[in-house]
Amino acid sequence: MAVIDRPDMTRQDLEGYDAFVTALSGVAIGVRTADCVPVLLYDPVARVVAAVHAGWKGTVLHISRKTISLMCSRFGCRPSDMRSAIGPAIGPDSFQVGEEVVAKFAAAGFPMESVSSWRGPGDGRPMTGGWHIDLFGANRWLLLEAGLQPQNIYACGIDTFADPAWYSARRDGPACGRNINAIRLV
């Protein structure tokens, strides 16, 4: 996680981070995604924003919850004051995974009865059958566990794989474009 505390920070200063936090007005922060989950956070009381890139691996590592923890320790934020938007990402009907991914979510403490589902052997078409993970639900659970109020969490529910209006690395390949998800204080 990177804290943006100067408006002159460059892309090179921020390379390799999956979460950005700032209290600077007028400085937009964001993440690029193409199936991964963008989580935007806003604390209207402490006046702090964050942009989180939560792929399945970052979700397993609780990156959204860890970003909230950083916001609290560094800026005095309170989760009960925060608002969150979960942007377009691969949906649970499209995110078919192997048993090893399901095991990682289980080992990380996720409520598997609500974030995973077994869809049977499938019929040979892509995304039918097998295990599926709900990344929207997993990240919502992390936000709730961190102390955000349910009414302050908005998940758009757009499935980037199923909707051709959005970039999807799984559908179009890793060289596809990226969806930009940004937030800033005014």
Secondary structure, DSSP 4 states (H G I P E B T S, - for coil): -EEE-STT--HHHHTT-SEEEE--BT--EEEEESSSEEEEEEETTTTEEEEEEE-HHHHHTTHHHHHHHHHHHHH---GGG-EEEE--B--TTT-EE-HHHHHHHHHTT--HHHHEEE--S--SSTTSSSEEE-HHHHHHHHHHHHT--GGGEEE---BTTT-TTS--HHHH-TTS--EEEEE-B-
